[in-house]
Amino acid sequence: MQIPCFNKQCSTLVFLLACNLGSGLSSAQDPDPIATLQEEAVRANRSDWGHWGPNGDVYSSWKNHSNRLIPIYTFGIDLKSVAGENSVYRDRAALEKLYGQVPEQTLNPEAEYFDQTDVYRLQKSAIESGKKRIILFIFDGMDWDTTRAAAIAKQGKVSYDSGRGQGLAFQDYRGAKTDFGFFVTSPHNDGTNINVDDQIVTSPGGKVPGGYDPGLCGATPWSPITDADYPIGNSKQTKHAFTDSASSATSMTSGIKTYNAAINVDPLGREVLPIARTLQQENVAIGVVTSVPISHATPACAYASNVHRSDYQDLTRDLIGLPSSYHPGGLSGVDVLIGGGWGTEKETDGAQGKNFVPGNRYITNEDLAAIDVANGGRYVVAQRTPGRTGTEVLNDAVRQVKTSGDRLFGYFGVQDGHLPFRTADGNYNPVISFGNPTPEPAEVYSDDDINENVQLREMALAALDVLDARSDRWWLMIESGDVDWANHSNNIDNSIGAVHSGDDAFAAVVQWIEQHGGWDETVLILTADHGHYFQLDRPEALIPGSRTSP
């Protein structure tokens, strides 16, 4: 499975230029062809080129996650210790320890795939081997089919139908030892109930157990699915739960299986330590970057603990070192937190419990003021500011932090708290998404929405600069969260644009690494937390100039 790297002296510039060649997203016939595909398919609710969900007769029959195998790309480390003959799915005792039982049809003596919890073990082994810089880069909701669609759109051709693939920067980069594999994301269970005010689990064990049946869903991400209802937990043959982002991110940061909606707690609600907090005790600097709200499930799992993912204000308190419902004494807080959530207001939010404070859904005004260095806090606050570009605001804050030694809190976003959605043509012009009974309207951004925000690439580079200034040892999570939002909306235009945006961030990150000491002490793990259920029936439709009828 391991792929050898190119000559170490090969030019990063050549690589970066190559990443941008062949995108060809304009055509004489249609200046925005993938947007046209999306809009036509939504209005007709059918297409001959692709569909979402188990029913191929309609464009959309499922808008949630699935239990499909997920791709993983590693740089600076290989997968030999967890894949193939070392897979937990070949070992009955290991499976029983992982799930608390041996799930039905899950033991597979021929499994090449491994488990999502192995992402945690890969990080841990990298640290134990002497690596000083760990980057966990998560494309939320990006399964193999989504990756392939984005690669086809970028290349302007269909260049693969299995394996690692090519066309995207993270598929093509060979400046470090690199490997490719795929893993199971199924949770411990779905259907566990909790009490957010008391921070307890009230129904341990849930309703649907986790597991993976390769006979129904395939031994590889590109294998045919033989039971269309299995990936969404509706099979009459084998029923396994599909994960949410909280359970899956907990697996990657803390190395356990847990219930859907759990943030770094086990199936009984007991706290487990994410690797970032373990490393922090060894004076490792910690950073979290996301294109969606700062305390959504994936970034929250980098550091916080809670019995439920929707307790956003308390999760943010954990991240920034203030007392929370789960940690009344407070945690230390991360060194860098940059993401969305700015301007998202709510008067009530029952999911957050009795201590919810009306106002910003993700951080209260009081908490934001408390952390600001201007008020004696520990963070330089860089937030979306009317009349100033997001780039200027963030860069000024980075310069201040590198001089003062303070921490960095960056807060941006548009109407629902995420960064503006980039589309397949490289612009920020979404079209409609599927909805029932009528399509979901497209988001429309003002010039201020674009100018006053930043891109994921800029966030990632800012975090790298600050972390590297604070310590020679650091851990960073980067989340391209808008991939998930696009796939929930069954919007192929937004989905491809989101992958391309994350891919640009990856290219910028590897260039930064090569300019700051190289790969000798660095490991980057790029993957997703789960998949959706997009199926690309006619790949050539995504090539510029190709047309299809709904």
N, C-alpha and C positions, 0 to 999 in steps of 0.2 A: 504493500500500500504506500510505502514511503516514496516520495518524489525527490530526486536529487536537485540541489540548487544549481543555478548558473554560476559561472565564474564570478567571484566576489568583486571583481573590478568592472563588471558590466555597469553601464550607466543607468542610474535611477531616472535621469531625464528621459532617456530613450524609452524606459518602461512607462513613465507617466504619459509621454506623448502617445505611445501605442494604445494606452487605455482609452484615449479620446478619439482614436481613429475609427472610422467605419460605423459611427453611430447612425448617420444617415437618416435622421428622424423626419426630414422634410422630403416631400415628393411633389412632382409636377401635378399629379392628380389630386393630391390632398395635402395641405401643409401640416396637418395634424392627424395622421391616419389612425393612430391607436386611440385617440380621443373619439374619433368617428366610430371605430369598432365598438367602443364601450357604449356610446350613446345609442347606437342602432340596436345593440343587443339588449340594453335595458328597456327600450321602448317596445321591442317585440317580445321580450323575455325568451328569446332563443337565439342561438347562433350556431353556425357550422364549425367554428374555429375553437370554441372552448366553452366550458360551463363550470359552475360552482355547485358542489354537492353531489349526491348520489344519482340524481335524475338527469340523464343526458338529454332529455327531450325539452328541457327548459334551461335558460341561462342561469337562473338562480333557484336552488332548492335547499340551500344551507348557508348560513352566514356566521357560523361559529367555528371553533377549532376542530381538529381531527387527531386521530391516533397514528398518523403516518410517521415513518422513520424520518429523522432530521439530519441534514448534512452538517459536517464539522470540518473546518480547515484549520490546521495548526501551523505555526511558524516559530522556529526555534526549539521545537519539541516534536516527537513523533507519537504515534498511537499504539505502538507495539505492546505496551504494558496493559492495555485494556481491551484491544480488539482481537478478533479471531479466536485462537485457542485460549486466550486469557479472558474471553467474554464471560461476564457473570451469567449470561443466558445459557451457557453450556453447563452450569454448575448448580445442581439442585440445592445444596446447602447454602450457597451464596444467594440464590433467589429467595429462599425462605427467610434468610436474614434481612434481605432488602425489602421485601413486601410484607413480612410477617407470616407468610404462607407461600406455597408454590402455586402461583395463579394457573388456572386452567389453560391448557394448550400453549404455555409460555416457555417451558423448558425445550431448548433446541440445541442438540449436540453439534449442529453445523452452523451455528450463528456466527456470522462475521461482524454483525452489529454489536454494540455494547449498550451501556445505559447512560442516561443523562447525569446521574450522580457521579459518573466517572470524570465529568468535566471538573468537578471539585477535586477529585484525586489527581488529575493532571496538573492543576495549579499547585496543589500541595507538594507533589513530587518535583515540580520545577523549582520551588523554593528550597526544598531539601537538597537539590542538586547544586545549589549555589546561585541560581538566577535571582537577580535583585529587582527586576522590573517585570510585572505581570499585567497584561492587558486582556480583559475579557470583553470581546466585542460581540454584542448580541443584536442580530437583526430580528426583532420581535415578529413572530409569525411567518418567517421566511422558510418555507419548505423547499424541497428540490424542484418542484414544478414552477414555483414562483421565481426561483433563481434562474432556471432555464429560460423562462419568458423574458426576464430582464436581460439575459445574455444575448438572446436572439435580437431583441430590439436594439441593443447597443452595437452588435456586430453587423447587423443587416443581413444575416444568413443563419441557417440552421446548421450548426457545426458539430453537434453531438446529440446522442439519445440515451446516454448512460454515463455513469462515472462522475468524476470531478468537474468536467466541463471546461469551457474556455470562453473568453470574451469579456469577462469582468476582471477588474484589477485583482481581486482576492483569489480568483481562479488562476490567473496567469503569473502572478508574482513568484519569482524564484531567487530573490535576493537573500533568502535564508533557507535552512533545512525546512521542508514543508511536507505535510501529510494530509490525507483526506479520508474520512470515514463517515459513519452514520450511526445514530443511536435511537433508543426507545425513550419516549417522553411520558408514558402513562403514569398517573399519580398513584399514591397509596389507595385513595378512594375518592369518590365523589358523593356528596350528599351529607357531609358532616355539618351539624348545626353548632352555633356558638352564641355566647353572650358578650357583646362588645364592651358593655359597661363593666362587667366583672372580669373580662378577659379570660374566659374559660370556654372549654369545649363541653357542650351539653349532650351530644350524641356521638360518642366515639365509634369509629368503624364505618360510618356513612351508609350509603345504600348500594353503590356499585363499586366493586373492587377494581384495582388496576391490573395490568398485564398486557401481553402482546402475543397475538396469534399470527405468525408469519404465513400460515397456510391461507389465511383470509385477506391479509393486508400486504403480503409480499416480504421477501427476505432482503430486498433492497428498496430504496426509495423510488426506483423507476420500474419495479416489478408490477405486473398487472394486479389490480385489486379484484379478488374473486368474489367477495361479498360486499356489495356497494354500501350496505348499511353498517358494516363492522366499524369503519373508522369513526363513526359518530355515535357509537355505543348502542346501536339498535339492532344488532344481529340476532337472529333466532338460533344461531349455532354457538357462538361464543360472545359473551357480553363483557367488555372491558371499558372502564372509564377513560375518557380523553381528558387531558390536562387543561388547566387554566394557567395564566402567566405567573401567578403567585406560587403555586405548587412547583411548577417547572423551574422557576428562578431559584427557589429554595433548594431544589436538588442540585443546581449548579454552584450555588454559593456555600451550602452547608453539607451537602453530600448525603442527604436522606430522602426517602420518599415520604410525602405527607399528603394531607387532604387538600382538595381544591379550595383556594382562597387563603391558605395559611401563609404567613410571612415569617419564616425562620422559627417556626414552632413545629413539634412533631405531631403525630396523629392524635395525641392526648392533650395537645396544647402546651406542652412543656418546651421551654426555650432551647434552641440549638444555636450554636455560635457560627455565624458566617465567617468565612476565611478572612475577610477584611478586618473584622474586629479581633480575630486571633493575631493577625499580623500587626495590627496597631499596637498591641501590647509589646511588640518587639521593635517599636519606634519606626514602623513602616508608615509612610504617608498614604492617605486614602483619598481617591477621587471618584466621583460619579457624574456622568454626563448623559443626558437624554434629550431626544427631540420631542418628547411628550411631557406631561406634568411630572414634577420632581419626585413625587411620592406615589406614582403609579406602581403597580406590582413589581415590575422588574427592577427599577432603580431602588425601590424600597428594600428589596431583598439583598441589595448590596451590603446593607448595614443594620436595618431596623428589625424589630420583632413585634408581632401583633397577631391576634387570633383571626383577624379578618383584613383583607387587602383594602377595603373601602374606608378604613379609619384614617383618612388622608392627613388631617392636621396632626394627629398623634404620630403618624409615621414620619412626617417632616420633622417633628420635635426630636425624634431619635436621630435623624440624619444630621441635625444641626446642634445637637448636644443640649437640649432643653428637657425638663421633666415631662414624661408622657404617661399615658394610662398603663402601659406595660412596664415602663421603667420610671417609677416615681422619683427615683434619685437622679435620673438623667444619665445618658451615655456621654462619651467624650465628644462625639460628633466627627464628621468627616472633614478633611482639609479643604476639599474642593467639591462644590455641588453646583452644577449648571444645568438648567433645563427649562421646561415650560410650566404653565400654570398662571402666568401673569394675567390679570384682568378677568379671571373667572370667578364670578360672584354668585353666592347662594344664601338665601335667607334661612332655609331649613335643610337638613340632611340627616335623616333618621339612621342611615347606615353608619354614621360616625358617632352615634351614641349621645348621651346627655351632655357631654362636655364640648359638643360642637359649638363653635363661635360663628355667628353670621358674618358674612363678608367673603373674603377670598377663600375658596374651597380648600386650598392646599397649604396655605400658611396664614395665620392670623396677623392682623396689623400689629398687635402687641408683640408677637414673636419675632416678626420682621424687624421691629424697632429694637428689640432686646439684643439681637445678634449683631447689629450694625456697629462698626467701630466708632462711628460718629457719636454713639451713645454709650461707649464703653464696652461694646461687644467684641467678638473675635473675628468677625467677617467683614471684609470690604464688600459692599452690596452693589452689584451692577445689574440694574433692571431696566426694562424697556422704558425709554424716556422720550416723550413727545418732542419732535424737532431735532433729535439726534439719531444718527445711524447706530444700529446695534453694534456694528463692528467697532465704531469709535468708543462707545460706552464700555464694551468688553475689554478692548485693548488698553484703555486708560486704567481700568481696574487691575488688569494683569500687571502693568508697570508699577502701580501703587503697591500691590501685594509683594512683588519681588523686591521692592525697596524696604517695605515696612516689616515683612515677615508675617503678616496677618494671613488669615484664611480668605477664601474667595467664595462668594455666593452669587450666582448669576441667574436672573429670572426674566424669562421672555415668553412670547406666545401670542396667539390670536384668540378668536372667539371661544373655542373650546379648550384652550390651554396648550395646544400643540403648536409647533412651528408651522408656517405656511406649507401646505402640501405641494411638493414639487411633482410635476407630471412628466410623462414619458418624453415630451419634446424639450425638456429642460427648463420650461417656464413654470409659472405658478397659476395655471388656468384650468382647474378641475372642471369636469363635466358631471352630469348626473350619475347617481349610483342607484342600484336596484332598491326598490321599496314596494311594499304591498299595502294598500292597493295602488298607490301612485309612487313614481320615482322620488328618491330623496334629492332635494335640490342641491346643486353644486355650491360649494363655498366660493365666495367672491372676496378678493383681497384688495384693499386700497393700496395706494403707493406707500402710505405710512406703515401698513402691515408688513410690507416687504422690506422697506428701508430701515425700520426701527427694530427689526429682528435680526438674528444671526443664523448662520447655517451650522449644521452638525459638525462640519469640517472645522469651522472656527472655534466651536466649543471644545472639540477634542484637542486642538492645538493649544488653546489657552490652558486647559487642564494639564497637559504635558509640561508646558513651560513652568507652571506654578509648582506642580509636584516635584519636578526635577530641581527647582530652586530650593525646595524645602528639605529634600532628602535624596541620597543616592539610592534609596530603597523605597519603592512605591508600588501600589496596586491601583488599577484604574478600570472601572466599568464604563464602556461606551454603549449606549443603546440607540439603535435606529428604530424607534418605536412606531413611526408612522407607517411602516410596512404592515403592521398588524391592523392599524386603523383602516388602511386601504382595503385589506383583505376582508375585514368584517363587513365592509360596505360593498363587497363584490365589485370592486372598481379596479380593473386591470391597468388603466391609465395611471391612477395614483400609485398603484402597487409597483409598477415598473419605475416610476419616477422616484419612489421612496428607496428602492434598492439602489438605483443609480446615485442618489444622494448619499446613502451610506457607503457606497463603493468609493465615491470621491473622498469621503472622510478616511477610509482605509488607506487610499493612495497617499493622502497627506500625512497620515500617521507613520507609514513605513518610510517615507522620505525623512520625516523628523527623526526616526530611529537611526537611520543611516548617517544623519548629520550630527547625532549625539551619542556616539559611542558604539553604534552598530548592535549586532544581535548576540554578541557573546554573553551578555547578562540579561537578555530580554526574551520573553515568551509572549506571543500573541495567539489567543484562541478565538477564532471567529465562528459563530454558529447562530442557531435560532433557539428559542425556548419551546416552540411547538410549530405545528403546521396548520394550514387551513384545508380547504378541499377544492382548490382550483385544478381543473384537468384541461390540458391543452390538447385539443383534438386535431387541430390543423396548424402546426407550428409556423408554417410559411406565411400565414396570415399576418404575423407580426413583423414581417420584413417590409420596409418602406416600399411603396409602389404596388404592393399586393392588395387586392380588394376582395371583399366577401359580401354576401347579402345575408341579412338576418333571417 
